[in-house]
Amino acid sequence: MLNIWFGDMPDAIYDTSTYFKHTYRDQWITDPLSVEMIRDVDQSEVIGENLIQSPVLGAISPIQLSGGVKTLILISKVRDQVFNASKCGDNCAKWLLKIAETRKVVVNLRHLMDFGDGEFKIRVMNKKKIAHCMRELVLLAGEYV
Amino acid sequence: MKGKHTVKVSDKRVRYSFELVRNITVVQGNSGTGKTKLFDLVSAYSRMKDRSGVQIVCDKPCVALYADSDWQTRLGNTHDSIVFIDEDAEYISSHTFASTIRHTDSYYVIFCRESLHGLPYSVEEIYEIKTSKRLHT
């Protein structure tokens, strides 16, 4: 399940791009989930571990991916850190839920991300309560962001 | 610094064109739309000017403020400019930052999804980047 701490969280990794730059492993990029996320969020195709084809920027390296995708990859691969998911736009929301389908995922959000009109299960850690839709999430988390 | 300022930033691959009408503009929106790329272009131009390969057309200097501990000093030395700040800068949500920029004469373009509680910006100055092929506005 996706667990979110809303608002300031001093121990969370705030600058996810710098953390990604210095910690990512080549095989993360060609992982099928990463390939899907890069295709969906950045509209770019993974050619190999060190090469991604962007429709706007041309051939780019993994560190030139968007901040949102880099943060998603970190969340999916690094389990002993909490990352600032406010680097992710609303187009990353479904991927946060997907990563958290099979295990407990903890992230920090400093804004209210739009998780869409559907139903979901998100634990608001500040309140120790579960939201099942955006209306519930806004009511639980609004005071913290 | 007052009034409208048109900013055009480009290299050989991408072009950005936009108009700033107030001293604080917040840029949000989906991931992968080119916010960090715009900051990188301004950052390169700040350091190397025309030798960066980046072109900036604006009636005011455009500078990038980095996510480092020296930001207050550099902000104090920046006047009558358009200052770009990327979302990796943790200080942007601090009261110190809000207090500091209130006493400057520059315009600010801040890439950030968080609420900037201490800053007097209007909802009309929260922008998203729209892409048309390689032109971003």
Interface residues (C-beta under 8 A of the other chain):
Chain A: Y14 D15 T16 S17 T18 V41 D42 Q43 S44 V56 L57 G58 S66 G67 G68 V69 S86 K87 C88 G89 D90 N91 C92 R110 H111 V145
Chain B: R13 V14 Q28 G29 N30 S31 G32 T33 G34 K35 T36 K37 A67 E87 D88 E90 S93 R113 E114 S115 T131 K133 R134
